[in-house]
Amino acid sequence: MKVKVLGSGSRGNATIIETESCNILIDAGLTYKNISERLDGDVPDIDIVVITHTHKDHIGGLKSVLKKKPVVYTMADLGNLISYDMINKERRFSIGNTSVKLFDLSHDSYCCGMIISDGDKELVYITDTGYINKNILEDIVNKDIYIMESNHDVDMLRHSSKPFYLQMRILSDEGHLSNEQALTYLKGLVGYRTKYVILAHLSLENNDSRLVYDIMRGGLDDNIEVLVAKQFEALEEVVI
């Protein structure tokens, strides 16, 4: 399994997961041109697109990606962006040895996370949620890779220029995970199999990549590699 986080945050989200059976694009918040640029023109054939939810930073580039004729899976309502007969609503699907299971998150627009399995390798993807339902936690323990939202530092947010109502939205159960919340969840999830934790969807205004790294590095075992996803450039490829 190869993991390429091409962009993560409010300006556009896109992650490519390559397996022996298929190539999966998680969200299309970047145009196909942007994706190609961040991969230096070496874009794998995209077989499947999974859309987590319909906020612009997750679907802004979808129309351009659809020209490549991928199969689209989502539980969200894509409205007029794509014809209904092109959308697959299955919560579980498989191609060859690769399987995907979608599960509900808690955001102010319907949103899902996912477990992607390829043989004995498993990845958990969770962004854009105010909390993780306890009924999900048992299913996502001790996986190889976690891509986990670590959106904001609470103090930075409270002292930011964002209006109070927006601060409350971000801090709510339908908002985003703070650095402290992300670490609390991760400490209960990672296990002996876990090789990588990738922190995602950082706020440009209310977080700092060095701060996030230090918090996670101080709270997680040393044998787990911690990476922080970027907004305007691709993160280094991760292979398991």
N, C-alpha and C positions, 0 to 999 in steps of 0.2 A: 504494500500500500504506500502510495506517495501522496503527500499533502502539500498543497501550495496555496497559502493565504495571500491573495493578490491585493486585497484592500479590505480594511475593517474599520467601520466608524460611520459617522453621520454623513460623510461625503461619498459613500459608496462601499458596498460589501460584495465580495465574490471570493469563493474558495473552490479550488479544483481538487477532487479526490480521484486518483488514478489507481485502478486495480487491474488484475489480469483479465477480468471479465468486462469492465466498462469504465467510462470516465464520467464522473458526476460533478456538475457545477452546483454549488450551494449558493443560491441567490444570484441575481443579475443586476446589482446596483452599479456595475461598470458596463460600459458598452463593449461590444466585441472588439472594437478597435483598441480601447483601453486595455482590455485583457491581453490582446496580442502584444501591445507595447510593453507591458509588464513582464511578459514571457519572452521578450526579444524575438517575437515572431514565431516562436515554437509552441503553437497552441495545439494540444491534443484534440482529437475529434471528441466533441461533447455529445455523449449519448443521452444523458439524463440531466434535466434541470430540476432541482428541488427549491421551491420558493417558500421561505419560512413565513413571510407575511407581506402585506402590500404597501408598506411605507416606501417612499420614493428611493431611499438609500438602499433598498433591497430589490427594487424592480425597475429602476430608472433606465437600465440598459437592456431590458428584456426583449424589446422589439428587435433590436439588432442581433441578439443571440438567437432568436427564433428563426432567423434566416438560415441558420445551420441545421434546421429541422431536428432538434432534439425532442425527446419525449419529456413532457412536463408533468411533474407531480407536485401537488399542493393541496392543502385543506382550506386555503384562503379563497376569497372571492376575487378573482382577477378582473371582473367586470368586462369592459370592452377591449381589454388589452389582448386577449387571445380568445379564439372561438371555443365554445364550451366543449365541443367534441375532441379538442386537443388536450384537455385537462384530465389527468388521472387522479382520483380521489382516494386511492387505496392507502391505508396507513402502513401497510407492510407490502413490500414487493422485493423480488429477487431477479437478478440476471446472472446466470452461471453461479459462481461461488460467492457472489456479492449480494448481500441482503441489506435492506434499509427498513428501519422501524421508526415511524414518526410518533411523537407524543406532544401533548398540549403544554404550552407555557402560559405565563400570565402577563399580558401586555395590553395596551389600550387599542390594539388592533389584533385580531386573531393571529396567533403565532405558534409555531411548532419548533421543537428541537428534534434531534434524531440520533439514533445509533446506527452506524454503518459498520457492517461486519464483512470481512473478506477472509474466508477460511478461519484461522484461529486469531486473526487480528481484528481489534474492535476500536472504533473511534466514537466519541460522544461530542455532539455539537450543540451548544446552548448559548444563545445570545437573545437580547431583547426580552427580558422577563424581570418582574419585580421580586419573584421568589420561585423556588422549585418545589412542586407539590411532593409531599412525603411519599405518596404512592408510587412516584417515579424512581425515587432514590435507590431502592433495592435493585432495580434493573440496570442501573448505570454505575455500579460499584466495580472497582478494580479493572478498568479498561486500559488499553495501551496508550491512547492519546485522548486528552481532553482539550477541546477548544471551548473556552469558557469566558463569558462576558465578565469584564471587570471595568465597568463603565466610568465610575467617578469616585473621587475622594469627597466624603461628605462635607468636610470643612471648606474645601475649595468651592464646592457647589453652593453652600450657604453664604459664602462671601463673594459670589460671582455676580455678574451683571444680569443674570437671568431673572425675569420677574418671579415674584413669590409663587404664583399659581403654577408656573412651569417647574420650579424647584420641587413643589409638592407632588406634581405628576411624576417626576423622575424618581423621587423617594418613595412613591407609593408601591403597593403590591402589583400595580399594572405599569410600572415604570422600568427601571434598570437596576441591575445588581451593582452595589458599591464594591470597592476593593475589599473591604472587611467581610462583606457577605460572600463574595466569591471565594475568599480564602477559607471561611468557615465551611462552606459546602465542599470545597476541594479536599480539605483535611479529612472529611468523612468519606470521601469517594475514592481517592487514589489508593492503590495497593501495590503488591509486589510486581504486578505486570506493568505498571504505569511507567512509561519511558519519557513522555513529553506532556507538558502542560503549556498550551498556547493561550495567552490572555488576549481577549478580543474586545472590539467595540469600545475602545477608550474614547472618552470625551476629549476633544481638542482643547477645550477651555477649562474643564474641571477635573483634569487628571494629568499625570505625568508618567511617561514610560519608565523612567528611572525609579520613581516612587513605587510603581506597581511591581517592578522586578524585585526591588529590595523587600517589599512586604511579602511577596510569595516565596522568595528565596529563603527568607527567615522563618517561614512557617511550614515549608514542605521539605521532605527528605532530600538529602544532597544527591542521591542517585537519580532524581527526576530532573530532566533538563527543562528549564523554564524559558520560554520565548515570549516576546511581546509583539503582537501583530501591529502593522503599520497602516496608516491611512493612505499615503500617497505613493507607496511603492510596495512591491511584493516582499514578503518575508522569505527567508531562506527555505528551500525545500526540505521537508522532513520525510524520512523513509523508515518504515518498519517492516 
